[in-house]
């Protein structure tokens, strides 16, 4: 990146602080240009979701050569979610700019980082949560890919869809993914997906985990690392139905 592009990125990042900024570096003719985009994430201080129309507008200007976002108050080091999104994006360069409060009280750039696809696969245990990228359904998809060789379809998951008064993404999509609804009273079998309702204003299942057998659940809760837990107690109380893969 040339100095003009870096200056434009820094200006955007500082203007958005403490929100994460996001944008694209686009090749217009022979010159690289920074195209700032809107971060429409429900929690923009924690992660970014680039506005689709802004991405489309940038593509209309030229070829996208880099994805850019900021890390307010955090090191310029890719998170698990950053590396996962990078692998899926098909774009060879990702740029992170970190920001912090300087000695004079102003907000300024601390560091830069560039990285690209390297075959990264997040671990099933201990992965960081990022809704839509590394969440409970991502864990279900990845478990089925690793353990069963099954490629489950992905589906768009807007932030806070479970509180919008209308959406029921799990119940709307499980049949398309090859699952059958076995009902709330079914005895879980290894590989079953257990749908739970946890603080959903829509009154629908909004959390999923994989039953590993022997009373063990693998799942990924919001704000926590993914991991195993004993099936029972509050988890069993929140169960709404058992899904079994039929293919």
GROMACS elastic network, one bead per residue, 0.5 to 0.9 nm:
[ bonds ]
;  ai    aj funct       b0    kb
    1     4     6  0.81515   500
    1     5     6  0.62146   500
    1     6     6  0.66343   500
    1    25     6  0.87123   500
    1    32     6  0.74715   500
    2     5     6  0.55306   500
    2     6     6  0.64475   500
    2     7     6  0.87501   500
    2    32     6  0.78562   500
    3     6     6  0.51031   500
    3     7     6  0.60243   500
    3     8     6  0.86157   500
    4     7     6  0.51165   500
    4     8     6  0.62852   500
    4     9     6  0.87298   500
    4    33     6  0.83488   500
    4    34     6  0.87655   500
    5     8     6  0.51356   500
    5     9     6  0.62550   500
    5    10     6  0.86488   500
    5    25     6  0.78789   500
    5    32     6  0.71623   500
    5    33     6  0.61251   500
    5    34     6  0.56576   500
    6     9     6  0.50734   500
    6    10     6  0.60989   500
    6    11     6  0.85621   500
    6    34     6  0.82863   500
    7    10     6  0.51112   500
    7    11     6  0.61388   500
    7    12     6  0.86612   500
    8    11     6  0.51396   500
    8    12     6  0.62579   500
    8    13     6  0.86238   500
    8    33     6  0.88189   500
    8    34     6  0.65814   500
    8    35     6  0.88324   500
    8    36     6  0.86101   500
    9    12     6  0.51905   500
    9    13     6  0.60905   500
    9    14     6  0.86120   500
    9    21     6  0.87714   500
    9    22     6  0.88145   500
    9    23     6  0.80382   500
    9    34     6  0.68637   500
    9    35     6  0.87529   500
    9    36     6  0.77546   500
    9    68     6  0.79406   500
    9    69     6  0.85968   500
    9    70     6  0.88798   500
    9    97     6  0.81281   500
   10    13     6  0.50688   500
   10    14     6  0.60972   500
   10    15     6  0.84989   500
   10    70     6  0.88581   500
   10    97     6  0.74765   500
   10    99     6  0.88682   500
   10   108     6  0.80913   500
   10   109     6  0.67342   500
   11    14     6  0.53161   500
   11    15     6  0.61486   500
   11    16     6  0.87223   500
   12    15     6  0.51132   500
   12    16     6  0.62571   500
   12    17     6  0.87162   500
   12    21     6  0.67626   500
   12    22     6  0.84472   500
   12    23     6  0.88784   500
   12    36     6  0.70695   500
   13    16     6  0.52569   500
   13    17     6  0.61968   500
   13    18     6  0.87505   500
   13    19     6  0.82717   500
   13    20     6  0.71086   500
   13    21     6  0.52710   500
   13    22     6  0.79237   500
   13    69     6  0.78193   500
   13    70     6  0.60885   500
   13    71     6  0.87129   500
   13    72     6  0.83462   500
   13    97     6  0.77105   500
   13    98     6  0.85998   500
   13    99     6  0.77140   500
   13   108     6  0.88966   500
   13   109     6  0.83980   500
   14    17     6  0.51986   500
   14    18     6  0.81353   500
   14    21     6  0.84476   500
   14    72     6  0.88763   500
   14    99     6  0.74121   500
   14   107     6  0.64907   500
   14   108     6  0.65942   500
   14   109     6  0.77550   500
   15    18     6  0.86532   500
   15    19     6  0.88998   500
   15    21     6  0.84629   500
   16    19     6  0.52585   500
   16    20     6  0.65408   500
   16    21     6  0.57658   500
   17    20     6  0.66008   500
   17    21     6  0.75944   500
   17    45     6  0.82109   500
   17    70     6  0.87328   500
   17    72     6  0.63863   500
   17    99     6  0.79213   500
   17   100     6  0.89034   500
   17   107     6  0.78690   500
   18    21     6  0.88781   500
   18    44     6  0.84689   500
   18    45     6  0.59778   500
   18    71     6  0.88010   500
   18    72     6  0.56832   500
   18    73     6  0.79440   500
   18    99     6  0.87362   500
   19    39     6  0.83093   500
   19    43     6  0.84727   500
   19    44     6  0.51970   500
   19    46     6  0.75959   500
   19    47     6  0.83739   500
   19    48     6  0.86434   500
   19    70     6  0.83107   500
   19    71     6  0.84994   500
   19    72     6  0.68814   500
   20    39     6  0.72053   500
   20    44     6  0.57854   500
   20    45     6  0.55158   500
   20    46     6  0.71402   500
   20    47     6  0.64388   500
   20    48     6  0.62115   500
   20    69     6  0.65011   500
   20    70     6  0.51021   500
   20    71     6  0.61005   500
   20    72     6  0.63243   500
   21    36     6  0.79914   500
   21    37     6  0.76594   500
   21    38     6  0.73406   500
   21    39     6  0.63206   500
   21    44     6  0.82982   500
   21    48     6  0.73013   500
   21    68     6  0.80059   500
   21    69     6  0.52996   500
   21    70     6  0.53498   500
   21    71     6  0.82180   500
   21    72     6  0.88816   500
   22    36     6  0.64202   500
   22    37     6  0.56133   500
   22    38     6  0.66412   500
   22    39     6  0.61891   500
   22    48     6  0.68340   500
   22    49     6  0.80734   500
   22    50     6  0.66134   500
   22    67     6  0.76498   500
   22    68     6  0.54287   500
   22    70     6  0.67038   500
   23    34     6  0.71213   500
   23    35     6  0.56312   500
   23    38     6  0.75965   500
   23    39     6  0.86954   500
   23    50     6  0.76063   500
   23    54     6  0.86175   500
   23    55     6  0.81441   500
   23    58     6  0.89603   500
   23    66     6  0.86127   500
   23    67     6  0.62068   500
   23    68     6  0.50613   500
   23    69     6  0.63733   500
   24    33     6  0.83297   500
   24    34     6  0.58863   500
   24    35     6  0.51822   500
   24    36     6  0.64407   500
   24    37     6  0.73250   500
   24    55     6  0.76928   500
   24    58     6  0.72238   500
   24    64     6  0.65732   500
   24    65     6  0.75149   500
   24    66     6  0.56897   500
   24    68     6  0.56347   500
   24    69     6  0.86189   500
   25    32     6  0.63651   500
   25    33     6  0.55770   500
   25    35     6  0.60726   500
   25    36     6  0.85944   500
   25    58     6  0.85319   500
   25    63     6  0.85235   500
   25    64     6  0.59551   500
   25    65     6  0.56567   500
   25    67     6  0.64776   500
   25    68     6  0.73479   500
   26    31     6  0.82334   500
   26    32     6  0.55654   500
   26    33     6  0.52392   500
   26    34     6  0.62371   500
   26    35     6  0.68859   500
   26    58     6  0.68963   500
   26    59     6  0.74848   500
   26    61     6  0.72287   500
   26    62     6  0.56314   500
   26    63     6  0.54415   500
   26    65     6  0.56722   500
   26    66     6  0.71941   500
   27    30     6  0.65037   500
   27    31     6  0.56387   500
   27    33     6  0.62730   500
   27    34     6  0.88874   500
   27    61     6  0.79200   500
   27    62     6  0.52884   500
   27    63     6  0.52192   500
   27    64     6  0.64159   500
   27    65     6  0.66717   500
   28    31     6  0.53609   500
   28    32     6  0.61061   500
   28    33     6  0.66911   500
   28    61     6  0.63714   500
   28    62     6  0.50592   500
   28    63     6  0.72513   500
   29    32     6  0.81306   500
   29    62     6  0.75775   500
   32    65     6  0.83794   500
   35    54     6  0.85706   500
   35    55     6  0.88089   500
   35    57     6  0.89895   500
   35    58     6  0.62897   500
   36    54     6  0.81475   500
   36    58     6  0.87136   500
   36    68     6  0.88019   500
   37    50     6  0.64274   500
   37    51     6  0.66571   500
   37    53     6  0.89459   500
   37    54     6  0.54960   500
   37    55     6  0.70831   500
   37    58     6  0.85663   500
   38    48     6  0.88458   500
   38    49     6  0.80491   500
   38    50     6  0.59129   500
   38    51     6  0.55345   500
   38    54     6  0.69984   500
   39    42     6  0.89242   500
   39    44     6  0.65404   500
   39    47     6  0.85762   500
   39    48     6  0.54335   500
   39    49     6  0.52781   500
   39    50     6  0.50508   500
   39    51     6  0.62628   500
   40    43     6  0.84338   500
   40    44     6  0.70499   500
   40    48     6  0.69701   500
   40    49     6  0.53759   500
   40    50     6  0.62100   500
   40    51     6  0.59733   500
   41    44     6  0.50214   500
   41    45     6  0.86681   500
   41    46     6  0.86133   500
   41    47     6  0.68354   500
   41    48     6  0.54287   500
   41    50     6  0.77522   500
   41    51     6  0.88647   500
   41   158     6  0.85448   500
   41   159     6  0.66872   500
   42    45     6  0.89622   500
   42    47     6  0.87829   500
   42    48     6  0.87153   500
   42    49     6  0.85883   500
   42   158     6  0.87871   500
   42   159     6  0.57745   500
   42   160     6  0.72457   500
   43    46     6  0.56364   500
   43    47     6  0.65810   500
   43    48     6  0.79182   500
   43   159     6  0.84566   500
   44    47     6  0.53666   500
   44    48     6  0.57251   500
   44    49     6  0.79807   500
   45    48     6  0.79894   500
   45    71     6  0.86135   500
   45    72     6  0.74605   500
   46    71     6  0.85242   500
   46    72     6  0.87189   500
   46   130     6  0.87137   500
   47    71     6  0.85551   500
   47    81     6  0.89419   500
   47   130     6  0.74413   500
   47   131     6  0.89859   500
   48    69     6  0.76483   500
   48    70     6  0.89332   500
   49    52     6  0.87292   500
   50    53     6  0.86623   500
   50    54     6  0.73846   500
   50    55     6  0.71181   500
   51    54     6  0.53464   500
   51    55     6  0.65283   500
   51    56     6  0.88918   500
   52    55     6  0.50841   500
   52    56     6  0.62203   500
   52    57     6  0.86150   500
   53    57     6  0.60904   500
   53    58     6  0.86060   500
   54    57     6  0.50232   500
   54    58     6  0.62113   500
   54    59     6  0.86576   500
   55    58     6  0.51581   500
   55    59     6  0.62847   500
   55    60     6  0.87489   500
   56    59     6  0.50690   500
   56    60     6  0.63055   500
   56    61     6  0.89386   500
   57    60     6  0.50975   500
   57    61     6  0.67453   500
   58    61     6  0.52412   500
   58    62     6  0.67776   500
   58    63     6  0.81907   500
   58    64     6  0.74519   500
   59    62     6  0.52659   500
   59    63     6  0.59501   500
   59    64     6  0.62688   500
   60    63     6  0.80859   500
   61    64     6  0.88830   500
   64    67     6  0.77986   500
   64    91     6  0.76421   500
   65    91     6  0.66124   500
   65    92     6  0.70868   500
   65    93     6  0.65978   500
   65    94     6  0.87113   500
   66    91     6  0.64801   500
   66    92     6  0.69209   500
   66    94     6  0.53604   500
   66    95     6  0.69335   500
   67    86     6  0.86700   500
   67    91     6  0.74605   500
   67    92     6  0.88399   500
   67    93     6  0.66098   500
   67    95     6  0.61304   500
   67    96     6  0.86422   500
   68    93     6  0.87839   500
   68    94     6  0.59461   500
   68    96     6  0.59475   500
   68    97     6  0.78961   500
   69    94     6  0.83062   500
   69    95     6  0.65429   500
   69    96     6  0.52908   500
   69    97     6  0.66026   500
   69    98     6  0.88525   500
   70    74     6  0.89079   500
   70    76     6  0.79212   500
   70    95     6  0.83220   500
   70    96     6  0.53860   500
   70    98     6  0.56280   500
   70    99     6  0.72658   500
   71    74     6  0.52157   500
   71    75     6  0.66515   500
   71    76     6  0.63725   500
   71    77     6  0.84664   500
   71    96     6  0.68428   500
   71    97     6  0.61547   500
   71    99     6  0.62592   500
   71   100     6  0.88730   500
   72    75     6  0.81858   500
   72    97     6  0.83892   500
   72    98     6  0.58071   500
   72   100     6  0.62725   500
   73    98     6  0.68036   500
   73    99     6  0.55780   500
   73   101     6  0.78190   500
   74    77     6  0.81240   500
   74    98     6  0.62078   500
   74    99     6  0.71868   500
   74   100     6  0.77737   500
   75    78     6  0.85611   500
   75    97     6  0.83986   500
   75    98     6  0.56791   500
   75    99     6  0.80416   500
   75   110     6  0.81229   500
   75   111     6  0.74801   500
   75   112     6  0.88374   500
   76    95     6  0.88376   500
   76    96     6  0.56090   500
   76    97     6  0.57365   500
   76    99     6  0.84400   500
   76   110     6  0.81626   500
   76   111     6  0.59947   500
   76   112     6  0.57446   500
   76   113     6  0.55582   500
   76   114     6  0.88774   500
   77    96     6  0.72254   500
   77    97     6  0.89041   500
   77    98     6  0.84308   500
   77   112     6  0.85049   500
   77   113     6  0.65365   500
   77   114     6  0.88288   500
   78    81     6  0.77734   500
   78    82     6  0.53593   500
   78    83     6  0.61621   500
   78    96     6  0.74343   500
   78   113     6  0.80909   500
   78   114     6  0.88929   500
   78   115     6  0.79872   500
   79    83     6  0.62892   500
   79    84     6  0.85133   500
   79   128     6  0.81244   500
   80    83     6  0.52364   500
   80    84     6  0.60847   500
   80    85     6  0.86223   500
   80   120     6  0.89423   500
   80   121     6  0.89598   500
   80   122     6  0.66941   500
   80   127     6  0.70782   500
   80   128     6  0.64213   500
   80   129     6  0.86386   500
   80   130     6  0.87439   500
   80   134     6  0.81189   500
   81    85     6  0.60560   500
   81    86     6  0.84042   500
   81   122     6  0.85993   500
   81   127     6  0.88361   500
   81   128     6  0.73039   500
   81   129     6  0.77192   500
   81   130     6  0.62412   500
   81   133     6  0.61266   500
   81   134     6  0.62397   500
   82    85     6  0.52530   500
   82    86     6  0.60582   500
   82    87     6  0.87321   500
   82    94     6  0.87602   500
   82   133     6  0.87813   500
   83    87     6  0.63060   500
   83    88     6  0.88517   500
   83   115     6  0.85760   500
   83   116     6  0.80603   500
   83   117     6  0.74776   500
   83   118     6  0.86618   500
   83   120     6  0.66955   500
   83   121     6  0.84737   500
   83   122     6  0.85149   500
   84    87     6  0.52979   500
   84    88     6  0.65876   500
   84    89     6  0.88026   500
   84   117     6  0.88240   500
   84   120     6  0.68454   500
   84   121     6  0.70904   500
   84   122     6  0.71704   500
   84   133     6  0.71842   500
   84   134     6  0.79751   500
   85    88     6  0.51607   500
   85    89     6  0.59936   500
   85   133     6  0.68827   500
   86    89     6  0.52000   500
   86    90     6  0.72495   500
   86    91     6  0.70603   500
   86    92     6  0.80182   500
   86    93     6  0.82479   500
   86    94     6  0.70419   500
   86   115     6  0.85852   500
   86   116     6  0.65689   500
   86   117     6  0.58898   500
   86   118     6  0.89605   500
   86   120     6  0.89805   500
   87    90     6  0.67355   500
   87    91     6  0.82124   500
   87    92     6  0.89538   500
   87   116     6  0.77577   500
   87   117     6  0.50339   500
   87   118     6  0.73316   500
   87   119     6  0.67888   500
   87   120     6  0.68910   500
   87   121     6  0.86217   500
   88    91     6  0.83633   500
   88   117     6  0.84777   500
   89    92     6  0.83512   500
   89   117     6  0.87817   500
   90   117     6  0.80998   500
   91    94     6  0.75427   500
   91   116     6  0.76658   500
   91   117     6  0.79675   500
   92   115     6  0.80765   500
   92   116     6  0.51967   500
   92   117     6  0.63893   500
   93   114     6  0.66991   500
   93   115     6  0.58895   500
   93   117     6  0.79031   500
   94   113     6  0.81826   500
   94   114     6  0.55798   500
   94   115     6  0.53370   500
   94   116     6  0.58524   500
   94   117     6  0.88131   500
   95   112     6  0.72529   500
   95   113     6  0.56923   500
   95   115     6  0.66746   500
   95   116     6  0.88303   500
   96   111     6  0.83301   500
   96   112     6  0.57360   500
   96   113     6  0.50841   500
   96   114     6  0.64470   500
   96   115     6  0.85692   500
   97   109     6  0.69176   500
   97   110     6  0.75402   500
   97   111     6  0.58975   500
   97   113     6  0.65001   500
   97   114     6  0.89703   500
   98   108     6  0.85903   500
   98   109     6  0.59245   500
   98   110     6  0.54454   500
   98   111     6  0.52981   500
   98   112     6  0.63498   500
   98   113     6  0.84143   500
   99   102     6  0.89596   500
   99   107     6  0.67723   500
   99   108     6  0.55578   500
   99   110     6  0.52323   500
   99   111     6  0.73372   500
  100   106     6  0.83398   500
  100   107     6  0.55572   500
  100   108     6  0.57794   500
  100   109     6  0.65789   500
  100   110     6  0.63432   500
  101   104     6  0.79993   500
  101   105     6  0.57516   500
  101   106     6  0.55783   500
  101   108     6  0.63542   500
  101   109     6  0.87727   500
  101   110     6  0.89572   500
  102   105     6  0.53026   500
  102   106     6  0.53681   500
  102   107     6  0.58136   500
  102   108     6  0.62348   500
  102   109     6  0.86990   500
  102   110     6  0.86373   500
  103   106     6  0.73490   500
  104   107     6  0.87801   500
  109   112     6  0.81125   500
  115   118     6  0.87549   500
  117   120     6  0.72273   500
  122   125     6  0.86007   500
  122   126     6  0.87936   500
  122   127     6  0.64661   500
  122   134     6  0.86568   500
  122   142     6  0.89253   500
  123   126     6  0.66383   500
  123   127     6  0.60094   500
  123   226     6  0.89805   500
  124   127     6  0.64608   500
  124   139     6  0.67103   500
  124   142     6  0.75177   500
  124   143     6  0.71882   500
  124   218     6  0.86928   500
  124   226     6  0.68983   500
  124   227     6  0.75016   500
  125   218     6  0.84315   500
  125   219     6  0.89784   500
  125   220     6  0.89414   500
  125   225     6  0.74921   500
  125   226     6  0.52682   500
  125   228     6  0.76401   500
  126   224     6  0.86929   500
  126   227     6  0.60791   500
  127   134     6  0.74870   500
  127   220     6  0.82624   500
  127   224     6  0.85134   500
  127   225     6  0.52661   500
  127   226     6  0.53429   500
  127   227     6  0.81965   500
  128   134     6  0.68906   500
  128   135     6  0.83833   500
  128   220     6  0.86864   500
  128   223     6  0.78740   500
  128   224     6  0.68039   500
  128   225     6  0.50474   500
  128   226     6  0.69468   500
  129   133     6  0.80031   500
  129   134     6  0.53237   500
  129   135     6  0.56040   500
  129   136     6  0.84755   500
  129   220     6  0.72551   500
  129   221     6  0.74399   500
  129   222     6  0.61136   500
  129   223     6  0.58575   500
  129   224     6  0.62346   500
  129   225     6  0.62949   500
  129   226     6  0.75721   500
  130   133     6  0.55136   500
  130   135     6  0.58737   500
  130   222     6  0.78377   500
  130   223     6  0.81065   500
  131   134     6  0.59283   500
  131   135     6  0.51380   500
  131   136     6  0.83355   500
  131   157     6  0.78392   500
  131   158     6  0.84353   500
  131   159     6  0.68709   500
  131   160     6  0.89944   500
  131   222     6  0.76947   500
  132   135     6  0.61427   500
  132   136     6  0.89688   500
  132   137     6  0.82910   500
  132   138     6  0.76136   500
  132   155     6  0.88638   500
  132   156     6  0.72712   500
  132   157     6  0.56432   500
  132   158     6  0.73425   500
  132   159     6  0.76221   500
  133   138     6  0.67618   500
  134   137     6  0.79273   500
  134   138     6  0.54938   500
  134   139     6  0.70457   500
  134   220     6  0.84744   500
  135   138     6  0.51835   500
  135   139     6  0.63349   500
  135   140     6  0.88644   500
  135   219     6  0.88111   500
  135   220     6  0.60753   500
  135   221     6  0.73477   500
  135   222     6  0.73156   500
  135   226     6  0.85320   500
  136   139     6  0.51794   500
  136   140     6  0.64912   500
  136   141     6  0.88800   500
  136   207     6  0.64575   500
  136   208     6  0.57179   500
  136   209     6  0.66630   500
  136   219     6  0.60421   500
  136   221     6  0.65960   500
  136   222     6  0.81944   500
  136   226     6  0.82636   500
  137   141     6  0.62225   500
  137   142     6  0.85561   500
  137   154     6  0.84942   500
  137   170     6  0.89848   500
  137   207     6  0.79444   500
  137   208     6  0.64830   500
  137   209     6  0.79469   500
  137   219     6  0.88668   500
  137   220     6  0.84150   500
  138   141     6  0.50616   500
  138   142     6  0.60517   500
  138   143     6  0.84839   500
  138   154     6  0.81367   500
  138   220     6  0.89386   500
  139   142     6  0.50907   500
  139   143     6  0.59629   500
  139   144     6  0.85343   500
  139   208     6  0.88862   500
  139   209     6  0.79323   500
  139   210     6  0.84867   500
  139   218     6  0.84781   500
  139   219     6  0.70216   500
  139   220     6  0.69982   500
  139   226     6  0.81190   500
  140   143     6  0.52214   500
  140   144     6  0.62589   500
  140   145     6  0.86237   500
  140   152     6  0.85501   500
  140   193     6  0.76001   500
  140   208     6  0.75968   500
  140   209     6  0.67453   500
  140   210     6  0.64852   500
  140   218     6  0.88061   500
  140   219     6  0.80183   500
  141   144     6  0.53201   500
  141   145     6  0.62103   500
  141   146     6  0.87327   500
  141   150     6  0.81943   500
  141   151     6  0.69973   500
  141   152     6  0.56145   500
  141   153     6  0.78418   500
  141   154     6  0.78700   500
  142   146     6  0.60778   500
  142   147     6  0.83429   500
  142   150     6  0.89569   500
  142   151     6  0.83112   500
  142   152     6  0.85224   500
  143   146     6  0.52038   500
  143   147     6  0.56660   500
  143   148     6  0.75305   500
  143   149     6  0.88478   500
  143   150     6  0.88403   500
  143   191     6  0.88596   500
  143   210     6  0.81195   500
  144   147     6  0.53284   500
  144   149     6  0.61931   500
  144   150     6  0.53112   500
  144   151     6  0.69085   500
  144   152     6  0.73386   500
  144   191     6  0.81035   500
  145   148     6  0.57320   500
  145   151     6  0.55085   500
  145   152     6  0.75999   500
  146   149     6  0.57688   500
  146   150     6  0.78433   500
  147   150     6  0.80778   500
  148   151     6  0.87575   500
  148   191     6  0.89218   500
  150   247     6  0.85993   500
  151   177     6  0.89085   500
  152   176     6  0.89577   500
  152   177     6  0.56834   500
  152   178     6  0.79623   500
  153   176     6  0.78105   500
  153   177     6  0.59123   500
  154   177     6  0.85339   500
  155   169     6  0.85112   500
  155   173     6  0.80719   500
  156   169     6  0.89107   500
  157   160     6  0.84233   500
  157   161     6  0.69024   500
  157   169     6  0.76539   500
  158   161     6  0.54883   500
  159   162     6  0.83756   500
  160   163     6  0.56412   500
  160   164     6  0.69202   500
  161   164     6  0.53831   500
  161   165     6  0.82535   500
  161   166     6  0.82044   500
  161   167     6  0.60632   500
  161   168     6  0.79450   500
  161   169     6  0.80240   500
  161   202     6  0.86950   500
  161   206     6  0.87716   500
  162   165     6  0.73742   500
  162   166     6  0.79300   500
  162   167     6  0.62139   500
  162   168     6  0.69397   500
  162   169     6  0.82070   500
  162   199     6  0.86924   500
  162   200     6  0.54810   500
  162   201     6  0.64987   500
  162   202     6  0.56966   500
  162   203     6  0.80737   500
  162   204     6  0.72797   500
  162   205     6  0.82178   500
  162   206     6  0.62083   500
  163   166     6  0.78811   500
  163   167     6  0.79133   500
  163   199     6  0.88202   500
  163   200     6  0.59511   500
  163   202     6  0.54794   500
  163   203     6  0.86774   500
  164   167     6  0.65557   500
  164   201     6  0.76401   500
  164   202     6  0.68666   500
  165   201     6  0.68016   500
  165   202     6  0.50390   500
  165   203     6  0.86709   500
  166   202     6  0.63319   500
  167   172     6  0.85180   500
  167   202     6  0.70592   500
  167   204     6  0.81839   500
  168   171     6  0.56501   500
  168   172     6  0.59911   500
  168   173     6  0.86358   500
  168   202     6  0.76453   500
  168   203     6  0.87159   500
  168   204     6  0.59621   500
  168   205     6  0.72171   500
  168   206     6  0.77230   500
  169   172     6  0.50633   500
  169   173     6  0.60492   500
  169   174     6  0.84052   500
  169   204     6  0.87642   500
  169   205     6  0.84294   500
  169   206     6  0.78814   500
  170   173     6  0.53553   500
  170   174     6  0.58129   500
  170   195     6  0.79501   500
  170   204     6  0.84932   500
  170   205     6  0.68221   500
  170   206     6  0.71051   500
  170   207     6  0.85366   500
  170   208     6  0.85404   500
  171   174     6  0.58360   500
  171   175     6  0.81398   500
  171   204     6  0.81214   500
  171   205     6  0.75930   500
  172   175     6  0.76833   500
  172   176     6  0.84059   500
  173   176     6  0.53767   500
  173   177     6  0.65545   500
  174   177     6  0.51275   500
  174   178     6  0.66240   500
  174   179     6  0.55052   500
  174   180     6  0.74272   500
  174   181     6  0.82363   500
  174   243     6  0.78580   500
  175   178     6  0.51291   500
  175   179     6  0.51094   500
  175   180     6  0.63530   500
  175   181     6  0.82753   500
  176   179     6  0.74432   500
  177   245     6  0.82476   500
  177   247     6  0.77765   500
  178   244     6  0.84247   500
  178   245     6  0.58089   500
  178   246     6  0.56214   500
  179   193     6  0.87495   500
  179   243     6  0.58131   500
  179   244     6  0.52398   500
  179   246     6  0.55225   500
  179   247     6  0.68732   500
  180   242     6  0.84250   500
  180   243     6  0.55130   500
  180   244     6  0.52941   500
  180   245     6  0.63370   500
  180   246     6  0.65534   500
  181   184     6  0.87180   500
  181   241     6  0.69497   500
  181   242     6  0.60902   500
  181   244     6  0.66308   500
  182   185     6  0.79005   500
  182   186     6  0.59053   500
  182   187     6  0.88976   500
  182   241     6  0.68935   500
  182   242     6  0.53244   500
  182   243     6  0.57495   500
  182   244     6  0.67080   500
  183   186     6  0.56665   500
  183   240     6  0.77831   500
  183   242     6  0.55075   500
  183   243     6  0.76314   500
  184   187     6  0.86699   500
  184   239     6  0.68666   500
  184   240     6  0.55128   500
  184   242     6  0.58619   500
  185   188     6  0.89011   500
  185   241     6  0.75331   500
  185   242     6  0.79579   500
  186   189     6  0.89061   500
  186   241     6  0.79470   500
  186   242     6  0.65078   500
  187   242     6  0.82702   500
  188   191     6  0.83966   500
  188   192     6  0.61770   500
  188   193     6  0.84678   500
  188   194     6  0.80000   500
  188   211     6  0.68210   500
  188   213     6  0.78398   500
  188   242     6  0.68998   500
  188   243     6  0.87873   500
  188   244     6  0.86716   500
  189   192     6  0.55839   500
  189   211     6  0.67339   500
  189   212     6  0.77336   500
  189   213     6  0.63665   500
  189   244     6  0.81689   500
  190   193     6  0.88824   500
  190   210     6  0.77778   500
  190   211     6  0.53680   500
  190   214     6  0.84901   500
  191   210     6  0.57963   500
  191   211     6  0.54896   500
  191   212     6  0.60437   500
  191   213     6  0.78811   500
  191   244     6  0.74261   500
  191   245     6  0.77788   500
  192   209     6  0.83241   500
  192   210     6  0.57749   500
  192   211     6  0.54381   500
  192   212     6  0.79709   500
  192   242     6  0.66312   500
  192   243     6  0.56657   500
  192   245     6  0.69308   500
  193   208     6  0.64086   500
  193   209     6  0.55897   500
  193   211     6  0.63378   500
  193   241     6  0.86788   500
  193   242     6  0.60285   500
  193   243     6  0.50071   500
  193   244     6  0.64740   500
  193   245     6  0.81730   500
  194   207     6  0.82550   500
  194   208     6  0.55217   500
  194   209     6  0.53477   500
  194   210     6  0.62393   500
  194   211     6  0.69031   500
  194   217     6  0.87296   500
  194   239     6  0.68066   500
  194   240     6  0.78058   500
  194   241     6  0.62929   500
  194   243     6  0.62272   500
  194   244     6  0.88668   500
  195   205     6  0.57156   500
  195   206     6  0.72206   500
  195   207     6  0.58516   500
  195   209     6  0.68917   500
  195   238     6  0.83473   500
  195   239     6  0.58814   500
  195   240     6  0.57057   500
  195   241     6  0.54777   500
  195   242     6  0.62598   500
  195   243     6  0.74495   500
  196   204     6  0.82821   500
  196   206     6  0.62363   500
  196   207     6  0.50757   500
  196   208     6  0.60630   500
  196   209     6  0.82592   500
  196   235     6  0.73076   500
  196   236     6  0.81341   500
  196   237     6  0.85094   500
  196   238     6  0.50834   500
  196   240     6  0.53096   500
  196   241     6  0.73061   500
  197   200     6  0.62954   500
  197   203     6  0.72655   500
  197   204     6  0.60148   500
  197   206     6  0.53306   500
  197   207     6  0.61800   500
  197   208     6  0.87987   500
  197   238     6  0.53820   500
  197   239     6  0.65646   500
  197   240     6  0.65880   500
  198   203     6  0.89155   500
  198   204     6  0.87010   500
  198   205     6  0.73122   500
  198   206     6  0.65407   500
  198   207     6  0.68495   500
  198   238     6  0.65557   500
  199   202     6  0.88776   500
  199   203     6  0.81689   500
  199   206     6  0.83873   500
  200   203     6  0.53830   500
  200   204     6  0.63757   500
  200   205     6  0.74325   500
  200   206     6  0.66449   500
  201   204     6  0.78922   500
  202   205     6  0.86879   500
  203   206     6  0.87685   500
  204   240     6  0.82930   500
  205   208     6  0.79273   500
  205   238     6  0.87212   500
  205   239     6  0.81462   500
  205   240     6  0.65068   500
  205   241     6  0.84272   500
  207   219     6  0.85278   500
  207   220     6  0.84265   500
  207   221     6  0.76566   500
  208   219     6  0.67340   500
  208   220     6  0.80302   500
  208   221     6  0.89193   500
  209   217     6  0.63292   500
  209   218     6  0.55259   500
  209   220     6  0.72838   500
  210   216     6  0.86613   500
  210   217     6  0.57923   500
  210   218     6  0.51816   500
  210   219     6  0.64510   500
  211   214     6  0.86407   500
  211   215     6  0.76394   500
  211   216     6  0.61526   500
  211   218     6  0.63967   500
  211   219     6  0.88060   500
  211   231     6  0.80688   500
  212   215     6  0.73889   500
  212   216     6  0.54298   500
  212   217     6  0.58143   500
  212   218     6  0.67723   500
  212   228     6  0.88664   500
  213   216     6  0.57038   500
  213   217     6  0.77379   500
  214   230     6  0.89563   500
  214   231     6  0.88146   500
  215   229     6  0.85729   500
  215   230     6  0.58552   500
  215   231     6  0.50805   500
  215   232     6  0.76919   500
  216   228     6  0.65108   500
  216   229     6  0.57732   500
  216   231     6  0.52112   500
  216   232     6  0.88530   500
  217   227     6  0.82846   500
  217   228     6  0.54783   500
  217   229     6  0.52836   500
  217   230     6  0.60305   500
  217   231     6  0.54269   500
  218   226     6  0.74906   500
  218   227     6  0.56808   500
  218   229     6  0.65093   500
  218   230     6  0.88913   500
  219   226     6  0.58244   500
  219   227     6  0.59285   500
  219   228     6  0.65415   500
  219   229     6  0.79269   500
  220   223     6  0.86881   500
  220   224     6  0.68535   500
  220   225     6  0.64158   500
  220   227     6  0.65368   500
  220   228     6  0.87925   500
  221   224     6  0.54895   500
  221   225     6  0.72140   500
  221   226     6  0.68400   500
  221   227     6  0.89628   500
  222   225     6  0.82718   500
  224   227     6  0.88418   500
  229   232     6  0.89775   500
  230   233     6  0.84852   500
  230   235     6  0.87203   500
  231   234     6  0.87439   500
  231   235     6  0.64432   500
  231   236     6  0.65519   500
  232   235     6  0.55089   500
  232   237     6  0.74149   500
  233   236     6  0.55157   500
  233   237     6  0.61896   500
  233   238     6  0.87642   500
  234   238     6  0.61397   500
  234   239     6  0.87520   500
  235   238     6  0.52345   500
  235   239     6  0.64484   500
  236   239     6  0.51378   500
  236   240     6  0.88074   500
  237   240     6  0.85596   500
  239   242     6  0.79242   500
